Amino acid sequence: MRNVDTGTTACWSAQVLGCAARLRGANGGLFCTALAAVSLCSAPALSAQNPAPNTPPQVGDAPAIALPLATDLSGKLKHHDVRAAIRKVADWQLNRAEGKFDQDWTYAALYAGFMAVPDAADGKKYRDAMARMGKKFDWQPGPRLAHADDQAIGQTYLELYQRTHDLAMMVPIRMHMDAVMQLSGNPWPDDKTKPLWWWCDALFMAPPVLAKLSSITGDRKYLDFMDRQWWITSNLLYDTKAHLFFRDASFLDKHEANGSGLFWSRGNGWVMAGLARVLAQMPGDYPSRAKYVTQFDQMAAEIASIQRKDGLWGAGLLNASAYPLPENSGSAFYVYALAYGVNNGILDRAKYLPVIEKGWAGLVSHIYEDGRLGCIQPIGGAPGVYTPTSSYVFGVGAFLLAGSEVDRLAR
């Protein structure tokens, strides 16, 4: 764990392992409460007031000179072509990143992509790398208790747990989320003026963790907590006319040069991908599921309507002329979400398949000879400046997620 002294780390690890040893049953059975472990260890890592951790040392770059674009790939929706593109990008990124793996949200998005790679595209190789990553971090989330960015890695831990049923993979993130829900004096469940998830990116980071915990444990408290927080954030940031999310409340009155609202592409990509991942875990009879489906359908229709001729989307969504380059992290999240929607009968296949086909072909056209995926905006919170060679791990994760769903559509 970062920002934690060795003694605290050892204490926390001992509590987790001891708790795991006592757990029994398919849904967890006996469970050590998070608050007990926090009290015993006095872990500074579990503090809502902890400062933000340092940015990971290497999440991407933008070389002035790059290799030529790949000529051995095709953007066609055929299994062979889709899997070749997935492998090329995944291998390039794994070779560059594994020694720099981090618990940060940037890498958490990449991990989600690695986990999604289908078996037919060498998925086991990437899952094995994720198992090594989890062991490196003792299956711990990031250090900030109440910050969704530090919880996103839990998605990968829980997916690995579902495959192995090794409780050490699941217990720390469950304890972490239990502690979030039990913080003394926590205003978030009821105070809509102080949202827990005050920025739209958070809807990809934390809600899928809670939804998956609910699915794994059979305990609906995680889903109910997520549901309450989702709609607090949505009521603050979702524009019901534009059918898009503002990045955070500071953007509510910001506009593009053409007078339209300022809607960040990757921010809305985070939300659509988060919706897809929550719906994948949410029971069909969950009381508010229809609200998620409606929001997903509204956003999908808007995103499809503003797709560019190259099949992609710019860094800002409602002023295409201001953004000559496509932005491939947001674009990949859209392709992922739209393909998920078609694959699961939420979106109309006839309407959205052409959008997905164009989007996937556009993404593949930005893969370089060595496997680099370009045109990814660096870390930010609004449309920014980048170059064709710019590549960052979170955008690669989005691409791999897109590839996993496109492969399901492929012929």
N, C-alpha and C positions, 0 to 999 in steps of 0.2 A: 504494500500500500504506500502511496506517496504521502509526504508530510506527516508521517507517523514514526515515532522512535521505535527502535528494535524491540524494546521491552513490551510496548503496547501491542505491536504486531504479533508477537509471540503469544500474548495473553488472548487477543482476539482469535487467533488461529486455534488456540487450544479450546476456547469456548465453542467454536464452530465444529471442530472435530468431535468434541465431547457430546455436543448436541446431536450431531449426525449419528454417532454410535447409539444414541438412545432412541432415535426415530424408528418407528415400525409402521408397516402397512402401506398399501398402495397410495393413499392420499396423505401420508405423513404421520398419521396416528398422533402419538405424543409429540409435542413440539416445544422447544425451549423458546420462551418469549424473547423478543429483541431487547426489550427494556432491561431484562435481567442481565443479559450479556453485556449491554452497554454499561450498566451500573457496576458490574464486576470488574470490567476492564477500564472504565473511565476513558474510553477511547476518544481522543481528540478528533479522530477522523469522522466520527458521527456527531458533527456539530453543524447546525444550519448557519452559524456565523463564520465558518471557516472561509478564508479567502479562496478565490478561484485558483486552481492549480496552474502551474506553468503550461504554456502551450507545448505540445509534444515537439521534440527536437526536429523531426522530419516527417511532415505530413504530405509534402509534395514540392514541386518546383516548376519552373518555366524556362527551360534552356533557350538561349538565343538561337542556337542551331540544333536541329533535331534530324533524325533519320527521315527518309522519305515516308510517305504514307504507305500503308500495307497494300500490296497488290494481290495477295494470296487469299483474300477474304471476300465474301459476298454478303450483302445485306438481305438476301432472299430468306423467306420463312420456310426453310427446309432444315431438318434436324442436323444434317452434316454441316451446313453453313453456320447455323446458330451456335452449335457446340464448338466449332473451330474458333469462332470469335470469342466465345467465353473463355476457352482454354488459353488463347493467346494473351488476352488482357489479364486474366487471373494469374498466369505464370509470371508475367512481367512484374505485376504488383507484389506477389508473394516473395519473389526473389529480392526485391528492393526493400520490402517492409518488415520481414519477419524479425530481423534483429532490432527493430525499432518499435515493436508492438507496445501499445500504451493502453491504459484504461479509459482514455479520453473519448469523448463522443465522436471525434473524427475517425478514430480507428473502429469504434463500435459499429459505425455504418458499414465499414469495410468488412468487419467480421460477419455481419448479417448477410452481406453478399456472398462471402465465401461459403457460409452454411447453406445457401440456397442453390449452389451449383449442383446440377443434376448428376446422378451417378454416371450416366452415359458420357458426361464431360469431365470425368475424373474427379467427381465430387468428393470421394473418400480422401483424396490427397489433401484437399483444403480443409476438410473437417478434422483430419489428423493434426493439421497445423493449428487449428482452433483449440484442440485439446491441449496441445503444448502451451499455447498462450494462456489458457485457463489455469494450468498448473503453475505457470510462471507467476501469476498474480494470486495464487491460492483461492481462486474463484471469488475474489472480492470485487465489488463495484468501486467506483471512484470515491474520494474522501468526503465529498459534500453530501450530507444526509438529505437535504431538501431540494437538491438541484437535479432536475431531470437529466441533464447532460451526463452526470456521473452514474446514472442508472441504466443508460442505454445498453451497456455491455451485458446486462442481465439477460437480454434477449438470446444471446449466444449461449450463455451458461445454461439457460433453461432448455434450449433446443438440444444441447449435448446431454443434459440430464434425461430428457425424454428418450434418448437412444440407449443410454447406459444404465439409468436408474442408480447412478452413483450419487448418494445424498450430499456428498461434499460439494458437488456442483450446484446444488439447488439451495442449500441451507443459508449461505451468506446473503444472497439477494433476497430471499424470503424474509430473513431477519431484518434486513435493511428496510424493505417496504413496510413491514409491520411497524418498525420504529417511526417511519414517516407518518403513518396513520395514527400513532399513539403519542406524538409529541405533546408534552404538557403545554397547555395554553395555545395549541395550534388553532389559528383562525381560519384555516383554509376550507374546511368542510362547509362553513356557513357564511363567511364574510366575502361577498362577491366584489368588494372594493380592493381586496388583497389576494388576487388569484395566485395559486401555487404555480401554475404554468402561465406566466405572463407574456411569453414569446411563442410564436406559432411553431417554431422548430421543436419545442418540447413535446408536441403531440405525436411526434415520431419516437422520441426518446423514452418516455416513461409509460404511456398507455399500453403499448404492446407487452411490456413486462408484466403489468398488473393483469391484463387480460389472460396472458399465458399462465400466470400463477393461479388464477381462478380456474382455468381449464385443468391444470395439473392436479391441484389440491382438491377440487370440488367445492371450494369455499367461495361463495359469491361476494364476500366482503370486499375482495380485491376489485372485482368488476364494478360493484356499486360505488366504491370510492373513485375509481377511474371515471365512471359515468358522470358523477357529480362534478368532478374537476373539468372534464372535457367540455361540458356545456357552460360552465362559468367562463372558460377561456373563449369558447366559440361566441358566446353572447357579447363578449368584449371586442373580439377581433374579426369576426366573420361579417363581411359586407353582404347583406341578403339581396342586394340588387346586382352587384357585380359577380356574386357567387365565388368570391375569392377572399383569402385571409390577408389582413394587414400583418406585417411582421411583428409589431407590438403596438401598444397604445400611442407611442410617439409618432406613428405613421398615419394616424387617423385623418389628419388634416394636411398631409403632404401630397403633392401632385407631380405628375410628369409635365414636361414642357408643353405637351399638347392639351393639358388641363385634366387628363384622366387621373384617377387615383394611382398612387405609387404602390404597386403590388410586385413584390420580389418573387422571381421565378422559383429559386430553390426553396424559399420559405413555403410556398404553396405545394411544391413537390414533397417537402417533409410531411405536410398535412395529408396529402392524398395517399402517400405511402403508409403513413400511420393509420389512416382509415382502413386501408386494405388489410393491414396486419392485425388490427383490432377485430375487424369483421371475421377474419379467419379463425379467431378464437372464441367469438361470441356465440352463444347458443341461439338457434333460430327463434326460440320463444322468449328471448330476453325482452323485457317490457319496452325498452327504448330503442331496440335494434332498428326499427323502421326509421327513426330519426337519423341514424348514421347512414343508412342506405340512401335516404333522401339527400343528405348533404353530399355524399359521394357522387350521386347521380347529377346533382346540380353542378358540382365542380368539374366533373368529367365533361359535361356538355359545354361548359365555358372554355375549358382547356382545348377541347377538340376544335372549337370555333375559331380559335386564334392561332392554330398551328401554322407555321411558316411554310413557304414553298419547299424549303429544304427538309421538311419533316420535323423540325426541331422548334425550340422556343428560346427567345432571348433572355437576358438577365432580368429585364423588366418586361412585364406581360402586356401592358396596354398602350405601348408606344413603340411599335416595332422598328420604326425608322431611327430611333435613338440608339439601337443596339445592333450593330452590323453583324457581330459574331453570335452564333448560337451559344447557349450555356448548357453544357452537357450533364451537369449534376441534376439540375431541375428537369431537364428533358428526359433523362433516364428514369427518374422517379415517376414521371407521367406515363412513360411507356410501361413501366412496371405496374402501376396502379390500374391503368386501362386494360392491360392484358389480364391482370387478376380479375377485374370485373367481368370481362368476357368469359374467361375460363370458369367462373363460378356462377354464371347466369344472372349477374346483377346488371350488366350492361348489354345492350343489344349488339349481337355479333355483326350483323350487316352494317350497322352504323359505325362501329368503332374499329372493326378489323382493318379497313383502309388507313385509318389514323395510326394504328399500331404498326402496320407494315411500313408506312412512310417514316415513322419515328425511329424504328429499329434500323432501317437502311441508313437514315441520317446519322445515327450514332456510330454505326460500323464505319462510315466514311471518314470518321475522325480518329481511327486507330492507326498508329504508326507502325512501321516495319518491325520494330522490336516489341510491340505490344502496348506501348504508351497510348492512353486515351486522352486526347487533347480537349481544349476549349472548356475547361472546368474552372469556374471562378474560385479563387482562394477563399479562406475563411473570411466571413463578413456577415453583415446583417441587412444589406441592401444591395441593389445592383451596383456592380463595381467594374473595374478595369482588369483585363487579363489578355493573354495572347493565345494564338492557336495551339502552342505547345504546352500550355498550362495544364498540369495534371495533379490531382489531389486525391487522397485515399478515400474520402467520403464519396466523391463522384464515381470512383471505380466501384465502390460498394453498390451504389445505385445502379450502375451498368450491369453488374452481376445479378442483382435482383431482377432487373428487366429481362436479362437473358433467360433466367430461370422460368419466368412466366411465358415469354415468347416461345421457348422450347416446347412448352405444353401446347401452344397453338400451331406449331410447325407441322409441316407435312412430311 
